[in-house]
Amino acid sequence: MQSTETTFQFDYENEAIIEGRGIGNPDARDLGAIRLRRFLAAFAALPSGTKVMELGCGAGRQCRTLKKLRPELEVHGCDLSHRAIAEAVSAADGVEYRISDAAQLPYPDADFEAVMLFDVLEHVPDVGSVVSEIARVLKPGGLFHAFIPIEGQPGTLFYRLRNSRLLPIARWKKERIGHIQQLTDTEIIALFAANGLTLVDKSYSFHLMGQILDIADYWQRDWQSGNRPVWQKKFAKVVAKAIMYPTWRLTYLEDNRRAASNRATGLHLTCRKR
């Protein structure tokens, strides 16, 4: 699974787009807490001393949260961004961080009992190489957990707008946050299976309300950055807020109550290495 976007370049050293600052709260009523609760549940049975690695850790939020809640685990994180890793290291949170390309991990074979990633595969040009590396560094019997945007999923609002000129959400997300892959759950699960990672559990999030929220957000970002009159930019901001304020809460309620696949663009996946 290799992207055709071979010439596209995205600046992951841009401080404004670095993800993973702060620390998570599994009791919060927000979308990040839903992801956090699902990955903590996937790793709940890991024994003391288990060596865990997050691929694409950004500034370390998930690693830091796991280490705080499960201090008996040995937690590692790696990311392509030098700036993000510098921020993570400065937190002095008991996690070991390294700079690394996701397709060339600096770890020996079978080095970890558990590996996790969040919002990574949609950014990489060759998804297969990254999955192969995950399988390589994971021990036999080890657990893998991920949250993966599946923005090419048939039946979703994103899929219906894939060729839209009025609301080109795929182009907006590519240009703004580097989403160069529009993946589906079927191809992702098949790719992991082909690399010896057997599906244990899956659930979904980012259903219809989440997609409306995303579209409103990126629509107003596009209008704010364009060469438009000031009044049009202000109008776009007002309209977007009117849409986003209620849909943000509805998105949480929808995702918290529904884990089914219908019209969802977020995949929570747990696998075990054979």
C-alpha positions in Angstrom: 0.0 0.0 0.0 2.1 2.9 -1.3 0.9 6.4 -1.9 1.1 8.0 -5.3 2.0 11.3 -3.6 5.7 10.9 -4.0 6.5 14.6 -4.4 4.4 15.9 -1.5 6.4 17.3 1.4 5.0 18.2 4.8 6.9 20.1 7.5 6.7 18.0 10.6 9.1 20.4 12.4 6.4 23.1 12.3 5.7 23.9 16.0 2.1 24.8 15.2 1.2 21.3 14.1 3.1 19.2 16.6 0.7 16.8 18.3 0.9 15.0 21.7 1.4 17.9 24.2 0.2 17.6 27.7 -1.2 14.5 29.4 -4.4 12.5 28.8 -7.3 12.1 31.2 -9.4 8.9 30.7 -12.3 10.3 32.7 -12.6 13.4 30.5 -15.7 13.8 28.2 -13.8 14.4 24.9 -12.7 12.5 21.8 -9.1 12.1 23.1 -10.5 10.3 26.2 -12.4 7.8 24.1 -9.1 6.8 22.3 -7.3 6.7 25.6 -9.9 4.5 27.3 -9.8 2.0 24.4 -6.1 1.7 24.3 -5.8 1.4 28.1 -8.4 -1.4 27.9 -6.4 -3.2 25.2 -3.3 -3.1 27.3 -5.0 -3.7 30.7 -3.5 -7.2 31.1 0.1 -6.3 30.4 2.2 -7.5 33.3 4.7 -5.4 35.3 7.9 -4.7 33.4 6.4 -5.1 29.9 8.3 -3.1 27.3 5.9 -0.9 25.3 6.7 1.4 22.4 4.7 4.1 20.7 5.5 4.8 17.1 4.9 8.4 16.0 4.6 9.6 19.6 4.8 13.3 18.8 5.5 15.3 22.0 4.7 12.2 24.1 1.1 12.6 25.3 0.1 8.9 25.1 3.4 7.6 26.3 3.4 10.0 29.2 -0.2 9.1 30.1 0.5 5.4 30.0 3.6 5.8 32.2 1.7 7.9 34.7 -1.2 5.4 34.9 1.0 2.3 34.6 4.3 3.2 36.1 5.4 -0.4 36.3 5.6 -0.6 32.5 8.8 0.3 30.5 7.6 2.9 28.0 9.4 4.0 24.8 8.4 6.5 22.2 9.8 7.5 18.8 8.9 10.1 16.2 10.3 11.6 13.0 10.1 15.2 14.3 13.2 16.5 16.1 11.2 19.3 17.6 8.5 17.0 18.9 11.0 14.6 20.5 12.8 17.6 22.1 9.5 18.6 23.7 8.9 15.1 24.9 12.3 14.7 26.4 12.0 18.0 28.2 9.0 16.7 30.1 11.2 14.3 32.1 8.3 11.8 32.3 10.2 8.5 32.7 9.8 7.6 29.1 12.7 6.9 26.7 12.4 8.8 23.5 14.2 8.5 20.2 14.1 10.2 16.8 13.1 7.7 14.1 11.6 7.2 10.7 8.6 4.9 11.1 9.8 2.8 8.2 13.3 2.3 9.7 12.9 1.8 13.4 16.1 1.9 15.5 15.2 -1.2 17.5 16.3 -4.8 17.2 14.0 -7.6 16.2 11.4 -8.7 18.8 12.3 -5.9 21.2 8.8 -5.1 22.5 5.9 -6.9 24.1 3.5 -4.2 23.0 3.5 -1.5 20.3 1.0 1.3 19.8 0.3 4.1 17.3 -2.2 6.8 16.9 -2.9 8.9 13.7 0.3 7.8 11.9 -0.5 5.6 8.9 -2.4 8.2 7.1 0.8 10.3 6.9 3.3 7.8 5.5 4.0 7.2 1.8 4.5 3.5 2.2 2.1 2.0 4.8 3.3 -1.5 4.1 6.9 -0.7 5.2 5.7 0.7 8.4 3.5 -2.3 9.2 6.4 -4.6 8.4 8.6 -2.7 10.9 5.9 -2.9 13.6 5.8 -6.7 13.1 9.6 -6.9 13.1 10.1 -5.2 16.5 7.1 -6.9 18.2 7.8 -10.2 20.0 5.7 -13.3 19.1 2.6 -13.1 21.2 3.0 -9.4 21.6 0.1 -6.9 21.4 -0.4 -4.1 18.9 -3.0 -1.3 19.3 -3.7 1.6 17.0 -6.1 4.4 16.1 -6.2 4.8 12.4 -8.2 7.3 10.4 -10.0 5.5 7.6 -11.0 8.4 5.4 -11.4 6.3 2.3 -14.1 4.2 3.9 -17.1 3.7 1.5 -20.4 5.0 2.7 -18.9 7.8 4.8 -19.4 11.5 4.3 -15.6 11.9 3.6 -15.9 9.2 0.9 -18.9 10.9 -0.7 -16.9 14.2 -0.8 -13.7 12.6 -2.2 -14.0 14.4 -5.6 -15.9 17.5 -4.3 -14.8 20.9 -5.5 -17.0 22.7 -3.0 -15.9 20.8 0.1 -12.6 19.1 -0.8 -12.0 17.7 2.6 -9.3 15.2 1.4 -7.3 18.1 -0.2 -7.7 20.3 2.9 -6.5 17.5 5.2 -3.5 16.8 3.0 -2.4 20.4 2.8 -3.1 21.3 6.5 -2.0 18.1 8.4 -0.3 15.9 5.9 -3.0 13.2 5.3 -1.8 11.6 2.1 -3.6 8.2 2.6 -7.3 7.6 2.4 -7.4 4.1 4.0 -10.2 1.6 4.6 -10.7 -0.9 7.4 -10.6 -3.9 5.1 -7.2 -3.1 3.5 -5.7 -2.2 6.9 -6.8 -5.4 8.6 -5.6 -7.5 5.6 -2.2 -5.7 5.6 -1.7 -6.5 9.3 -2.7 -10.1 8.8 -0.3 -10.5 6.0 2.5 -9.3 8.4 1.6 -11.9 11.0 -0.6 -9.7 13.2 -4.0 -11.4 13.9 -7.0 -9.3 14.7 -8.1 -9.5 18.4 -10.6 -6.6 18.6 -11.8 -3.7 16.6 -14.1 -0.8 17.2 -14.9 2.5 15.5 -15.3 6.2 16.1 -15.7 9.5 14.2 -19.1 8.7 12.8 -21.3 11.3 11.0 -21.2 14.1 13.6 -17.4 13.8 13.7 -17.1 14.1 10.0 -19.4 17.2 9.9 -17.2 18.7 12.7 -14.0 18.1 10.7 -15.5 19.5 7.5 -16.7 22.7 9.2 -13.3 23.1 10.9 -11.2 22.7 7.7 -13.7 24.8 5.6 -13.2 27.8 7.9 -9.4 27.2 8.0 -9.4 27.3 4.2 -11.4 30.5 4.2 -9.2 32.1 6.8 -6.1 31.5 4.8 -7.4 32.6 1.4 -7.2 36.0 -0.2 -10.8 37.0 0.8 -12.2 40.2 2.2 -12.1 40.5 6.0 -15.8 40.4 6.3 -16.0 37.0 4.5 -13.3 35.6 6.8 -15.3 36.8 9.8 -18.5 35.3 8.4 -16.8 32.0 7.8 -15.6 31.9 11.4 -19.1 32.6 12.8 -20.7 30.0 10.6 -18.1 27.4 11.5 -18.5 28.1 15.2 -22.3 27.8 14.9 -21.8 24.3 13.4 -18.8 23.1 15.5 -20.1 24.1 19.0 -23.0 21.6 19.0 -21.4 19.0 16.8 -18.3 18.7 19.1 -20.5 17.5 22.0 -22.7 15.4 19.7 -19.5 13.8 18.3 -18.5 12.7 21.8 -21.9 11.4 22.6 -22.1 9.5 19.3 -18.7 7.9 19.6 -19.0 7.1 23.3 -22.3 5.1 22.7 -21.5 3.6 19.3 -18.5 1.5 18.4 -20.0 0.0 15.2 -18.5 0.5 11.8 -21.4 2.1 10.0 -20.3 5.3 8.4 -17.3 5.7 10.7 -13.9 7.1 9.7 -11.9 6.1 12.8 -10.6 2.5 13.4 -9.4 1.3 16.8 -7.6 -1.9 16.2 -5.9 -4.5 18.5 -3.8 -7.4 17.1 -1.6 -10.1 18.4 1.6 -11.2 16.7 1.6 -14.9 15.7 
